[in-house]
């Protein structure tokens, strides 16, 4: 919306809506990545076709569609993406926090990737309210290097020296961030457009490295992900992920299109009632890069693999009780897989999928059972019957209201990530695929918050608030108290 003549005359700024600005940012990011990685465009077409077919299947009952896909039937599905970036320093992380805040993304959750042997930890920048999520749930999995986890002192010093020299934020972007701070976290439309233009430069691909070939090779020999973080002039987005409603079908279509696809889908097995997050990807593409040469000689040609295409299928958000059961069953599956194979030998993808599916039979696969057992988060709303029923008591139990059709439950979509799945996707696209090795976890949530310059929000608290708010709204609409 353009400022009115009156606004201009009296000098009142018209602030751009953060959710609208986030959508503009998402579209710009998607267009950039599609131009840089054409296979991503192919992936979006595959996902869009599958989603359209499933939503319009006349054989599926509308209630089944609503329960299985939830808010995916809303306008959010077409725009839904998640991205992933890797940062090198606390300054880069705190600056990204300031940038994302202007488009309504906030740090939620802590992910310790050291448990998978990666010298990093991460958070998820995402909308934190139900209203913002419904408008555009774009999220960015943001990891940052933990140099204290690098064992080789020479490697650590080289990485930090390279990172200290690079500048991934333009002067104009920093000016806009300062303006946003002065203006209470808001921008005008013109400032918002400029912000997107400048921000995209931070996430775009730079084909000339900020390191020599020897420096790149040294860091890559320590860990491929270290070279990707420290040797480039931008924090290039390493994947954008559209949301599919059937990841198994999407995986098959990716293979049919000739893409080099991961041999297993990360996350829970296929279920009637999907939970948490399932992910797969086509493997990272080999991209030409040029390395600086000391003494001003012509640039040296080389290549790098980091950027790939990923898809996700999102299910219901599970409660702490539900997550505990999930983690126990997953660990059981991994333990059995290790017992069935020798050192350095992996189960075949088919055998691993069969094992996980069999063990996960212990996880209820019925929406009512999941909800009654406190395994998933739900929102509640009054039915037409409920609004037209004369209730005689002042207080009712939630289960009685649901069972009698006064209220209906809707599973809350999981908006976050699974650390083991994220690590599996990272490793498979860095040439180190295989069964996750056992590593000693070294979490440092306090260190993450200090680098961010802000507290991390707790995802379980956000889901609980959404659930409780919906119950309170039902209570007000029916003029009763609801006992949970």
PyMOL commands that set and color helices and strands:
alter all, ss='L'
color gray80, all
select helices_A, chain A and resi 5-10+18-36+38-55+62-73+76-79+90-101+113-116+130-135+147-149+153-165+171-182+189-203+213-222+224-230+247-256+320-340+349-362+367-372+384-387+398-403+419-428+445-452+459-478
alter helices_A, ss='H'
color red, helices_A
select strands_A, chain A and resi 81-87+106-112+120-126+139-145+208-212+239-243+266-267+277-282+286-292+300-305+309-314+378-382+395-397+407-411+481-483
alter strands_A, ss='S'
color yellow, strands_A
deselect
rebuild
show_as cartoon
